[in-house]
Amino acid sequence: MRLQAEGLAIGYPGGAVGHDLALAVGPGDILCLLGPNGCGKTTLLRTLLGLLPPLAGGVSLGGERLERLSRAEIARRAAYVPQAHAPPFPFTALEIVLMGRTARLPPFGQPGRADRAAALAALTRLGIGDLAARDYSQLSGGQRQLVLIARALAQEAPLIVMDEPTASLDFGNQARVLAEIAALAGAARGDGRAVVLTTHDPDQAFALNAQVVLMKAGRIVARGAPENALTSAALSEVYGVPVVVERTQSGRAVCAPTLARQSAPSITSEALTIT
């Protein structure tokens, strides 16, 4: 399933949040959106999913313009993982995941045995099968986030859009989710799902070997492979602090801010340093 946006302006009736945005992602691709708080990442995701109408430009999903698709058709093509929240009703974790099957049910249909099996399999895949009967609202933030990811897996859509999927997770679960994202995209085969995610951690883009869109103030300032887009100069400009990008002895890229206090940091050069 290919997602494509061109000439996109995003925002609300009161004003635009972003302008001149363009991106594309297809089967087997992982696209990482990075940028500081307020730069428009979540608004962009909501526009790509048709939850907000674009102010200009357009979005196509599977070769069809988004506005021509029904909500059910969009849900069969794209799954959304929002940031974890606490609902007002005491649904169990299994009931939350079963909601991902709704788009595959006939009108007024009820989840059947196969739907329940798919939901349980998604929970088990993420190592949280034991939470199936637990009250979702009583789970920790990290556990709720894993349940929402399981809901997207159970939806079985060819495109998965994730808003900071590792934000509430501990170190081990972050690693588990990143491995799941790589597996979903079929990075080794090139025939998997398309994945779009936002993150505040540029190291994750390197770990996933993802394509990168780096945003600032509603505009794209860099794009491409991590080693080309996530340079020290670009990250320092976008986040307003000095950032060093290095490779460890194992070959992994690491991005780290310089913690020394500086009244007016000035970064003029230095791309990817290899030691």
VOTITOR-472822 format. One line per field, with one value per residue (C-alpha): z, x, y; residue in three letters; residue number from 1. Coordinates in Angstrom, 2 decimals. Layout:
N
Z = (Z | ...)
X = (X | ...)
Y = (Y | ...)
code = (ALA | ...)
pos = (NUM | ...)
END
This chain:
275
Z = (0.00 | -1.11 | 0.76 | -1.03 | -0.19 | -2.43 | -1.91 | 1.47 | 3.81 | 7.22 | 10.15 | 11.36 | 10.22 | 12.48 | 10.83 | 9.09 | 10.98 | 8.00 | 4.33 | 1.18 | 2.61 | 0.38 | 1.21 | -0.05 | 1.54 | 0.05 | 0.99 | 2.95 | 3.71 | 7.12 | 7.26 | 10.45 | 11.11 | 13.50 | 14.87 | 18.07 | 19.88 | 17.99 | 14.57 | 13.13 | 13.24 | 14.85 | 12.72 | 9.65 | 10.73 | 11.31 | 7.86 | 6.19 | 7.75 | 6.75 | 10.34 | 9.37 | 5.88 | 4.15 | 3.74 | 0.36 | -1.70 | -1.37 | -0.02 | -1.90 | -0.39 | -2.66 | -5.70 | -4.67 | -3.24 | 0.46 | 0.29 | -2.08 | 0.39 | 3.17 | 6.75 | 6.58 | 3.40 | 4.99 | 8.09 | 5.96 | 4.36 | 7.27 | 11.01 | 13.49 | 16.76 | 18.74 | 21.89 | 24.92 | 26.65 | 29.39 | 28.12 | 30.25 | 30.12 | 31.68 | 28.51 | 28.86 | 26.89 | 24.65 | 23.92 | 22.93 | 20.52 | 19.12 | 18.08 | 15.42 | 13.73 | 13.28 | 9.70 | 8.67 | 10.07 | 8.12 | 9.18 | 12.70 | 12.80 | 16.02 | 16.41 | 15.93 | 16.89 | 14.16 | 15.26 | 18.87 | 17.82 | 15.80 | 18.79 | 21.20 | 18.71 | 18.47 | 22.27 | 22.51 | 19.71 | 21.82 | 24.98 | 26.77 | 26.32 | 30.10 | 30.04 | 27.88 | 30.73 | 32.54 | 32.68 | 30.04 | 32.01 | 34.97 | 32.97 | 33.03 | 30.23 | 28.64 | 28.81 | 27.24 | 24.42 | 23.71 | 23.66 | 21.07 | 18.92 | 19.27 | 18.08 | 14.93 | 14.34 | 14.69 | 12.13 | 9.50 | 7.40 | 4.86 | 6.23 | 9.91 | 11.16 | 14.66 | 16.78 | 19.10 | 19.62 | 22.10 | 24.13 | 27.28 | 27.07 | 29.14 | 27.50 | 26.90 | 25.44 | 23.22 | 21.75 | 21.33 | 19.50 | 17.23 | 16.32 | 15.60 | 13.36 | 11.40 | 11.08 | 9.95 | 7.23 | 6.15 | 6.02 | 5.10 | 2.36 | 1.03 | 0.79 | 4.09 | 5.26 | 4.98 | 8.32 | 9.19 | 12.72 | 14.66 | 17.26 | 19.32 | 19.17 | 15.99 | 17.03 | 16.19 | 12.56 | 12.32 | 14.08 | 11.69 | 8.60 | 7.91 | 5.51 | 7.41 | 7.21 | 9.60 | 10.36 | 11.93 | 12.29 | 9.91 | 7.11 | 5.97 | 6.45 | 5.56 | 4.11 | 2.96 | 4.51 | 8.18 | 7.45 | 4.99 | 6.78 | 10.44 | 10.48 | 13.46 | 11.69 | 10.81 | 14.26 | 16.02 | 13.90 | 14.38 | 18.14 | 19.10 | 20.99 | 19.86 | 18.73 | 17.91 | 15.59 | 15.93 | 15.26 | 17.99 | 17.54 | 16.68 | 13.80 | 15.31 | 14.87 | 18.08 | 18.34 | 21.57 | 22.68 | 24.09 | 27.72 | 28.42 | 28.97 | 26.12 | 25.84 | 22.05 | 20.50 | 16.93 | 14.79 | 11.37 | 10.05 | 10.76 | 9.26 | 10.41 | 12.45 | 12.23 | 14.97)
X = (0.00 | 1.59 | 0.95 | 1.80 | 1.36 | 2.21 | 2.05 | 0.47 | -0.52 | -1.75 | -3.49 | -6.85 | -9.40 | -7.73 | -4.35 | -1.83 | 0.69 | 2.78 | 3.34 | 4.81 | 5.02 | 5.65 | 6.43 | 5.92 | 6.15 | 5.46 | 5.49 | 8.61 | 9.46 | 9.87 | 9.57 | 10.62 | 9.29 | 11.51 | 11.40 | 10.82 | 7.51 | 5.04 | 6.66 | 3.55 | 4.35 | 1.08 | -0.98 | 0.72 | -0.12 | -3.76 | -3.93 | -2.33 | -5.06 | -7.93 | -8.72 | -8.00 | -8.65 | -5.60 | -5.57 | -3.89 | -2.48 | -3.60 | -3.00 | -3.42 | -3.60 | -3.20 | -3.45 | -6.78 | -7.33 | -8.06 | -11.20 | -12.80 | -12.44 | -14.90 | -13.70 | -14.07 | -11.98 | -9.26 | -9.30 | -8.80 | -5.78 | -4.20 | -3.93 | -3.20 | -1.30 | -1.93 | -0.10 | -1.34 | -4.43 | -6.83 | -10.41 | -13.45 | -14.83 | -13.27 | -12.59 | -10.31 | -7.07 | -8.55 | -11.62 | -9.38 | -7.44 | -10.66 | -11.66 | -8.97 | -11.10 | -14.11 | -13.30 | -13.26 | -16.71 | -19.99 | -22.47 | -23.75 | -21.45 | -19.90 | -16.31 | -16.15 | -13.73 | -11.24 | -11.28 | -10.69 | -7.83 | -6.25 | -6.50 | -4.99 | -2.20 | -1.35 | -1.16 | 1.01 | 3.28 | 4.13 | 4.63 | 1.51 | -0.91 | -1.30 | -2.91 | -5.88 | -8.43 | -7.00 | -8.78 | -7.01 | -7.50 | -5.63 | -2.55 | 0.66 | 1.30 | 3.81 | 1.41 | -1.38 | 0.99 | 1.74 | -2.00 | -2.56 | 0.22 | -1.41 | -4.70 | -2.95 | -1.44 | -4.87 | -6.26 | -4.05 | -3.76 | -0.92 | 0.04 | 0.70 | 1.01 | 2.47 | 2.67 | 5.69 | 5.14 | 8.03 | 7.45 | 6.12 | 8.10 | 11.00 | 14.30 | 13.40 | 9.97 | 11.41 | 13.74 | 10.85 | 8.70 | 11.54 | 12.18 | 8.45 | 8.46 | 11.41 | 9.63 | 6.37 | 8.17 | 9.92 | 13.18 | 15.13 | 12.69 | 11.38 | 7.84 | 6.30 | 3.96 | 4.59 | 5.30 | 5.27 | 6.26 | 7.15 | 9.89 | 12.01 | 14.97 | 17.07 | 18.98 | 15.84 | 15.97 | 19.52 | 18.58 | 15.66 | 17.59 | 14.53 | 14.02 | 13.93 | 11.86 | 13.28 | 10.85 | 11.08 | 8.25 | 5.98 | 8.49 | 10.80 | 14.43 | 16.11 | 15.10 | 16.69 | 18.76 | 19.69 | 23.39 | 22.52 | 19.60 | 20.59 | 23.87 | 25.21 | 24.53 | 20.93 | 20.05 | 21.70 | 19.76 | 16.42 | 16.66 | 18.60 | 21.36 | 24.76 | 24.43 | 27.22 | 26.65 | 29.20 | 29.59 | 30.54 | 33.09 | 30.22 | 29.27 | 26.06 | 25.30 | 24.62 | 23.26 | 24.02 | 23.57 | 26.53 | 25.62 | 28.07 | 26.24 | 26.65 | 24.93 | 24.73 | 25.75 | 26.95 | 27.30 | 28.76 | 29.91 | 30.55 | 28.41 | 28.78 | 31.92 | 33.31 | 35.68)
Y = (0.00 | 3.26 | 6.51 | 9.73 | 13.41 | 16.37 | 20.13 | 19.53 | 22.35 | 21.17 | 22.79 | 23.97 | 26.57 | 29.11 | 28.78 | 26.57 | 24.46 | 23.32 | 24.16 | 22.60 | 19.08 | 16.08 | 12.47 | 8.96 | 5.52 | 2.10 | -1.59 | -2.51 | 1.12 | 2.74 | 6.53 | 8.37 | 11.87 | 13.82 | 17.33 | 19.33 | 19.59 | 21.75 | 21.33 | 19.65 | 15.93 | 14.78 | 17.17 | 15.73 | 12.17 | 13.08 | 14.69 | 11.67 | 9.51 | 11.79 | 12.76 | 16.38 | 17.79 | 19.28 | 23.05 | 22.59 | 19.75 | 16.17 | 12.69 | 9.42 | 5.96 | 2.95 | 5.22 | 6.79 | 10.23 | 10.05 | 12.19 | 9.66 | 6.79 | 5.97 | 5.74 | 1.95 | 1.78 | 3.90 | 1.68 | -1.42 | 0.22 | 2.08 | 1.41 | 4.21 | 3.94 | 7.16 | 8.14 | 6.18 | 7.51 | 6.44 | 5.91 | 6.81 | 3.25 | 0.12 | -1.87 | -4.85 | -4.92 | -7.64 | -5.50 | -2.59 | -4.82 | -6.29 | -2.76 | -3.07 | -5.74 | -3.43 | -2.42 | -6.09 | -6.85 | -6.54 | -3.82 | -4.57 | -7.61 | -8.89 | -10.14 | -13.89 | -16.63 | -15.68 | -12.03 | -13.00 | -15.28 | -12.45 | -10.09 | -12.61 | -13.38 | -9.66 | -9.34 | -12.45 | -11.25 | -8.20 | -10.25 | -8.97 | -11.86 | -12.03 | -8.56 | -9.63 | -9.63 | -6.60 | -3.23 | -1.13 | 2.09 | 0.58 | -0.41 | 1.60 | 4.07 | 1.70 | -1.25 | 0.84 | 1.80 | -1.86 | -2.63 | 0.11 | -1.33 | -4.77 | -3.22 | -1.98 | -5.43 | -7.06 | -4.60 | -6.27 | -3.10 | -2.81 | 0.63 | 1.38 | 4.97 | 5.39 | 8.54 | 8.17 | 4.42 | 4.04 | 7.22 | 5.53 | 2.31 | 1.06 | 0.15 | -3.50 | -2.78 | -0.05 | -2.65 | -5.09 | -2.52 | -1.42 | -5.06 | -5.47 | -2.38 | -3.80 | -7.14 | -5.51 | -3.61 | -6.80 | -4.88 | -8.01 | -9.01 | -5.69 | -7.10 | -6.05 | -3.33 | 0.38 | 2.07 | 5.78 | 6.80 | 9.88 | 9.82 | 12.17 | 9.79 | 10.08 | 6.95 | 4.96 | 6.09 | 4.74 | 1.50 | 0.93 | 2.07 | 4.20 | 7.05 | 10.34 | 13.51 | 16.13 | 18.96 | 22.39 | 24.93 | 23.05 | 22.63 | 19.84 | 20.86 | 17.55 | 14.21 | 10.98 | 8.23 | 8.81 | 9.30 | 12.09 | 13.78 | 13.44 | 15.29 | 17.19 | 20.49 | 19.62 | 18.23 | 21.17 | 23.64 | 21.90 | 21.26 | 24.38 | 22.56 | 21.26 | 17.63 | 15.21 | 12.24 | 9.45 | 5.75 | 3.33 | 0.55 | -1.80 | 0.48 | 1.84 | 5.53 | 7.50 | 11.04 | 12.92 | 16.53 | 18.38 | 19.00 | 21.82 | 25.11 | 27.56 | 30.91 | 30.85 | 27.53 | 27.80 | 24.69 | 25.34 | 21.98 | 18.28 | 15.58 | 11.98 | 11.40 | 7.87 | 6.70)
code = (MET | ARG | LEU | GLN | ALA | GLU | GLY | LEU | ALA | ILE | GLY | TYR | PRO | GLY | GLY | ALA | VAL | GLY | HIS | ASP | LEU | ALA | LEU | ALA | VAL | GLY | PRO | GLY | ASP | ILE | LEU | CYS | LEU | LEU | GLY | PRO | ASN | GLY | CYS | GLY | LYS | THR | THR | LEU | LEU | ARG | THR | LEU | LEU | GLY | LEU | LEU | PRO | PRO | LEU | ALA | GLY | GLY | VAL | SER | LEU | GLY | GLY | GLU | ARG | LEU | GLU | ARG | LEU | SER | ARG | ALA | GLU | ILE | ALA | ARG | ARG | ALA | ALA | TYR | VAL | PRO | GLN | ALA | HIS | ALA | PRO | PRO | PHE | PRO | PHE | THR | ALA | LEU | GLU | ILE | VAL | LEU | MET | GLY | ARG | THR | ALA | ARG | LEU | PRO | PRO | PHE | GLY | GLN | PRO | GLY | ARG | ALA | ASP | ARG | ALA | ALA | ALA | LEU | ALA | ALA | LEU | THR | ARG | LEU | GLY | ILE | GLY | ASP | LEU | ALA | ALA | ARG | ASP | TYR | SER | GLN | LEU | SER | GLY | GLY | GLN | ARG | GLN | LEU | VAL | LEU | ILE | ALA | ARG | ALA | LEU | ALA | GLN | GLU | ALA | PRO | LEU | ILE | VAL | MET | ASP | GLU | PRO | THR | ALA | SER | LEU | ASP | PHE | GLY | ASN | GLN | ALA | ARG | VAL | LEU | ALA | GLU | ILE | ALA | ALA | LEU | ALA | GLY | ALA | ALA | ARG | GLY | ASP | GLY | ARG | ALA | VAL | VAL | LEU | THR | THR | HIS | ASP | PRO | ASP | GLN | ALA | PHE | ALA | LEU | ASN | ALA | GLN | VAL | VAL | LEU | MET | LYS | ALA | GLY | ARG | ILE | VAL | ALA | ARG | GLY | ALA | PRO | GLU | ASN | ALA | LEU | THR | SER | ALA | ALA | LEU | SER | GLU | VAL | TYR | GLY | VAL | PRO | VAL | VAL | VAL | GLU | ARG | THR | GLN | SER | GLY | ARG | ALA | VAL | CYS | ALA | PRO | THR | LEU | ALA | ARG | GLN | SER | ALA | PRO | SER | ILE | THR | SER | GLU | ALA | LEU | THR | ILE | THR)
pos = (1 | 2 | 3 | 4 | 5 | 6 | 7 | 8 | 9 | 10 | 11 | 12 | 13 | 14 | 15 | 16 | 17 | 18 | 19 | 20 | 21 | 22 | 23 | 24 | 25 | 26 | 27 | 28 | 29 | 30 | 31 | 32 | 33 | 34 | 35 | 36 | 37 | 38 | 39 | 40 | 41 | 42 | 43 | 44 | 45 | 46 | 47 | 48 | 49 | 50 | 51 | 52 | 53 | 54 | 55 | 56 | 57 | 58 | 59 | 60 | 61 | 62 | 63 | 64 | 65 | 66 | 67 | 68 | 69 | 70 | 71 | 72 | 73 | 74 | 75 | 76 | 77 | 78 | 79 | 80 | 81 | 82 | 83 | 84 | 85 | 86 | 87 | 88 | 89 | 90 | 91 | 92 | 93 | 94 | 95 | 96 | 97 | 98 | 99 | 100 | 101 | 102 | 103 | 104 | 105 | 106 | 107 | 108 | 109 | 110 | 111 | 112 | 113 | 114 | 115 | 116 | 117 | 118 | 119 | 120 | 121 | 122 | 123 | 124 | 125 | 126 | 127 | 128 | 129 | 130 | 131 | 132 | 133 | 134 | 135 | 136 | 137 | 138 | 139 | 140 | 141 | 142 | 143 | 144 | 145 | 146 | 147 | 148 | 149 | 150 | 151 | 152 | 153 | 154 | 155 | 156 | 157 | 158 | 159 | 160 | 161 | 162 | 163 | 164 | 165 | 166 | 167 | 168 | 169 | 170 | 171 | 172 | 173 | 174 | 175 | 176 | 177 | 178 | 179 | 180 | 181 | 182 | 183 | 184 | 185 | 186 | 187 | 188 | 189 | 190 | 191 | 192 | 193 | 194 | 195 | 196 | 197 | 198 | 199 | 200 | 201 | 202 | 203 | 204 | 205 | 206 | 207 | 208 | 209 | 210 | 211 | 212 | 213 | 214 | 215 | 216 | 217 | 218 | 219 | 220 | 221 | 222 | 223 | 224 | 225 | 226 | 227 | 228 | 229 | 230 | 231 | 232 | 233 | 234 | 235 | 236 | 237 | 238 | 239 | 240 | 241 | 242 | 243 | 244 | 245 | 246 | 247 | 248 | 249 | 250 | 251 | 252 | 253 | 254 | 255 | 256 | 257 | 258 | 259 | 260 | 261 | 262 | 263 | 264 | 265 | 266 | 267 | 268 | 269 | 270 | 271 | 272 | 273 | 274 | 275)
END
